[in-house]
Amino acid sequence: MVACMKTRSRIVQASLELFNLQGERSVSTNHIAAFMNISPGNLYYHFANKQQIVAVLFDEYEAMLEDFLGPPLGPPGLEAKRYYLETLMSSTWKYRFLHRDLEHLLESDPALRVRYQQLSQRCQVNACLIFQSFVDAGILSMRSHEVEAMVLNAWIVITSWVRHLSVAVETAQLNEQSMRRGVYQVLMLEQGYVTPPWREAMDALCTEFYVPLNRAPQLPD
């Protein structure tokens, strides 16, 4: 039984690695089995198809997000803000195929579409509570409808950042470091709402996460 569970876990992690490297659409169950040096039959013993593997990976991603997207346990400050943004971008990078191939994944699996929509709604509700805690602490000056709009804009940036990198930046720049620029982009959304006592500290935080991205490649002459 232990060996069986280890094989199942190895299949999930190998699939994640291949999906992230090559894209989910380019990877078949036979590719996964060959990558692991196991027989296709061994893989099918654990998963009937690729959709089931994707569902398990989504389970992991969902659990990771919901584990940390809660109101600050202590007084909110820039350390809490840094924690939320870094952890969110780290989880997005770890499961980046979900966002890079999102449209295809949701079109091919209606159940996953519903789960993603529900997760998106829950994350945005929790993020509103997080942003409101920063408003209550005097870090941001925002009305409730502005908090809601900010959360939606931040969610759009975060969930589309991998796709942006994959089409607009050189392949060599597609790394975890480039995800920090995604954090910077979210921080830029907030700049107009930062209260005067916190502007210097927020500017320092923005500088910390700024990562230059390569310019678009030039067309050949």
C-alpha positions as CSV (number, residue, x, y, z in Angstrom):
1,M,0.0,0.0,0.0
2,V,2.8,2.4,0.9
3,A,4.6,1.7,-2.4
4,C,1.3,2.2,-4.2
5,M,0.7,5.6,-2.7
6,K,4.3,6.6,-3.4
7,T,3.8,5.7,-7.1
8,R,0.6,7.8,-7.2
9,S,2.4,10.7,-5.6
10,R,5.3,10.4,-8.1
11,I,2.9,10.4,-11.0
12,V,1.3,13.6,-9.8
13,Q,4.6,15.4,-9.2
14,A,6.1,14.1,-12.5
15,S,2.9,15.4,-14.3
16,L,3.3,18.8,-12.7
17,E,6.9,19.0,-13.8
18,L,6.0,18.1,-17.4
19,F,2.9,20.2,-17.6
20,N,4.9,23.3,-16.4
21,L,7.7,22.6,-18.8
22,Q,5.8,21.7,-21.9
23,G,2.2,22.7,-21.4
24,E,-0.6,20.3,-20.4
25,R,-1.8,20.0,-24.0
26,S,1.6,18.7,-25.2
27,V,1.8,16.0,-22.5
28,S,0.0,12.7,-22.8
29,T,-0.3,9.9,-20.2
30,N,2.2,7.9,-22.3
31,H,4.7,10.8,-22.0
32,I,4.3,10.9,-18.3
33,A,4.8,7.1,-18.0
34,A,7.9,7.3,-20.2
35,F,9.3,10.2,-18.2
36,M,8.9,8.1,-15.0
37,N,10.1,4.9,-16.6
38,I,7.0,3.0,-15.7
39,S,4.5,1.2,-17.9
40,P,1.3,3.0,-19.1
41,G,-0.6,0.3,-17.4
42,N,1.0,1.2,-14.1
43,L,-0.1,4.8,-14.6
44,Y,-3.7,3.8,-15.5
45,Y,-3.9,1.7,-12.4
46,H,-3.8,5.0,-10.4
47,F,-5.4,7.4,-12.9
48,A,-7.9,6.6,-15.6
49,N,-7.0,9.6,-17.7
50,K,-5.1,12.9,-17.6
51,Q,-8.0,14.9,-16.4
52,Q,-7.9,13.0,-13.1
53,I,-4.3,14.0,-12.7
54,V,-5.1,17.6,-13.4
55,A,-7.9,17.4,-10.8
56,V,-5.5,16.3,-8.1
57,L,-3.1,19.1,-9.0
58,F,-5.9,21.5,-8.8
59,D,-6.8,20.1,-5.3
60,E,-3.2,20.9,-4.2
61,Y,-3.3,24.4,-5.7
62,E,-6.7,25.1,-4.1
63,A,-5.6,23.9,-0.7
64,M,-2.4,26.0,-0.9
65,L,-4.4,29.2,-1.7
66,E,-7.0,28.7,0.9
67,D,-4.3,27.9,3.5
68,F,-2.9,31.4,3.5
69,L,-5.7,33.7,2.1
70,G,-7.2,34.7,5.5
71,P,-7.2,37.9,7.4
72,P,-3.8,38.7,9.2
73,L,-3.5,37.0,12.5
74,G,-1.8,40.0,14.0
75,P,-1.8,43.8,13.3
76,P,-1.6,44.2,9.5
77,G,1.5,45.8,8.2
78,L,3.9,45.6,5.2
79,E,5.3,42.3,6.4
80,A,1.8,40.8,6.1
81,K,1.4,42.4,2.7
82,R,4.8,40.9,1.6
83,Y,3.8,37.5,2.8
84,Y,0.5,37.5,1.0
85,L,1.9,38.6,-2.3
86,E,5.0,36.4,-2.2
87,T,3.0,33.3,-1.3
88,L,0.4,33.9,-3.9
89,M,2.9,34.4,-6.6
90,S,4.9,31.4,-5.5
91,S,1.9,29.2,-5.6
92,T,0.9,30.6,-9.0
93,W,4.4,29.8,-10.3
94,K,4.5,26.3,-8.8
95,Y,1.2,25.5,-10.6
96,R,1.8,27.8,-13.6
97,F,0.4,25.4,-16.2
98,L,-3.1,25.9,-14.6
99,H,-2.9,29.6,-15.6
100,R,-1.0,29.3,-18.8
101,D,-3.4,26.7,-20.2
102,L,-6.5,27.8,-18.2
103,E,-8.9,28.4,-21.1
104,H,-8.2,24.9,-22.6
105,L,-8.4,23.2,-19.3
106,L,-11.7,24.7,-18.4
107,E,-13.2,24.1,-21.8
108,S,-12.3,20.5,-21.8
109,D,-13.5,19.8,-18.2
110,P,-16.8,21.4,-17.1
111,A,-16.4,20.2,-13.6
112,L,-13.0,21.9,-13.3
113,R,-14.6,25.1,-14.7
114,V,-17.1,25.2,-11.9
115,R,-14.4,24.5,-9.3
116,Y,-12.2,27.2,-10.7
117,Q,-15.1,29.7,-10.7
118,Q,-15.9,28.9,-7.1
119,L,-12.3,29.1,-6.0
120,S,-11.9,32.5,-7.8
121,Q,-15.0,33.8,-5.9
122,R,-13.8,32.6,-2.5
123,C,-10.3,34.0,-3.1
124,Q,-11.7,37.4,-4.0
125,V,-14.0,37.5,-1.0
126,N,-11.1,36.6,1.3
127,A,-8.8,39.2,-0.5
128,C,-11.4,41.9,0.2
129,L,-11.2,41.1,3.9
130,I,-7.4,41.3,3.7
131,F,-7.4,44.6,1.8
132,Q,-10.0,46.0,4.3
133,S,-7.7,45.1,7.1
134,F,-5.0,47.3,5.6
135,V,-7.6,50.1,5.2
136,D,-8.6,49.7,8.9
137,A,-4.9,49.9,9.8
138,G,-4.5,53.2,8.0
139,I,-2.1,51.9,5.4
140,L,-4.6,52.3,2.5
141,S,-7.3,54.9,2.1
142,M,-10.1,53.2,0.1
143,R,-13.9,53.0,0.1
144,S,-15.6,49.6,0.0
145,H,-16.3,49.7,-3.8
146,E,-12.7,50.6,-4.4
147,V,-11.5,47.7,-2.3
148,E,-13.7,45.4,-4.4
149,A,-12.3,46.9,-7.7
150,M,-8.8,46.7,-6.4
151,V,-9.2,43.0,-5.5
152,L,-10.6,42.2,-9.0
153,N,-7.8,44.0,-10.7
154,A,-5.1,42.3,-8.6
155,W,-6.7,38.9,-9.2
156,I,-6.6,39.6,-13.0
157,V,-2.9,40.5,-12.8
158,I,-1.9,37.6,-10.7
159,T,-3.8,34.9,-12.6
160,S,-2.8,36.2,-16.0
161,W,0.9,37.0,-15.2
162,V,2.2,33.6,-16.3
163,R,0.4,33.9,-19.6
164,H,1.8,37.4,-20.1
165,L,5.4,36.1,-19.4
166,S,5.0,33.2,-21.8
167,V,4.1,35.4,-24.8
168,A,5.8,38.7,-24.1
169,V,9.1,37.9,-22.5
170,E,12.1,35.9,-23.7
171,T,12.0,32.2,-22.6
172,A,15.1,32.7,-20.5
173,Q,13.2,35.2,-18.4
174,L,10.4,32.7,-17.5
175,N,11.6,32.0,-14.0
176,E,10.5,32.4,-10.5
177,Q,12.4,35.7,-10.2
178,S,10.2,37.2,-13.0
179,M,7.2,36.4,-10.9
180,R,8.4,39.1,-8.5
181,R,7.6,41.6,-11.2
182,G,4.0,40.4,-11.0
183,V,4.0,41.4,-7.3
184,Y,5.4,44.8,-8.3
185,Q,2.5,45.3,-10.8
186,V,0.0,44.6,-8.0
187,L,1.7,47.0,-5.7
188,M,1.6,49.7,-8.4
189,L,-2.2,49.3,-8.5
190,E,-2.3,50.4,-4.8
191,Q,0.1,53.4,-5.0
192,G,-2.7,56.0,-5.3
193,Y,-4.3,54.7,-2.2
194,V,-1.3,54.6,0.2
195,T,-1.7,57.0,3.1
196,P,1.2,59.6,3.6
197,P,2.7,57.9,6.7
198,W,3.2,54.7,4.8
199,R,4.4,56.0,1.4
200,E,8.1,55.8,2.1
201,A,7.8,52.2,3.4
202,M,5.6,51.2,0.4
203,D,8.0,52.8,-2.0
204,A,10.8,50.6,-0.4
205,L,8.6,47.5,-0.8
206,C,8.0,48.4,-4.5
207,T,11.7,48.8,-5.1
208,E,12.3,45.4,-3.5
209,F,10.0,43.7,-5.9
210,Y,10.9,45.6,-9.1
211,V,12.5,43.3,-11.7
212,P,13.3,44.7,-15.1
213,L,11.8,42.7,-18.0
214,N,13.4,42.4,-21.4
215,R,12.0,44.6,-24.1
216,A,10.1,42.9,-26.9
217,P,12.5,41.4,-29.5
218,Q,13.1,43.5,-32.6
219,L,11.8,42.3,-35.9
220,P,14.6,41.2,-38.3
221,D,15.5,43.7,-41.1
